[in-house]
């Protein structure tokens, strides 16, 4: 009887550890997606910028799978670097690598962009 209880507790403990690791690892999972920009839609009321790539790839920032990504204009990095790079890449019809990490309002949150106009 003691052995069965001990084994049951070990299994439960192992299950809880695996569950906790899965929750923490998927909470903020950075993902990158490559493509050309289909749409950039700023919304002044929300102070957000929605971005959509050609071919409609689905992106996951850590629990919020969507074909749209969102950037916050309140974020200094996004406003100063990412937004201007988005506009340059869209104007040149260039390929970008969008990085998302986390979620905001159910959309993957843009954390960075890679674009080389020389390619």
Secondary structure, DSSP 4 states (H G I P E B T S, - for coil): -HHHHHHHHHHHHHHHHHHHHHHHHHHT--EEEEEEEEEEEEETTTTEEEEEETT---EESSS-EESEEEEETTSHHIIIIIHHHHHHHHHHT-EEEEEEEEEETTEEEEEEEEE-TT-
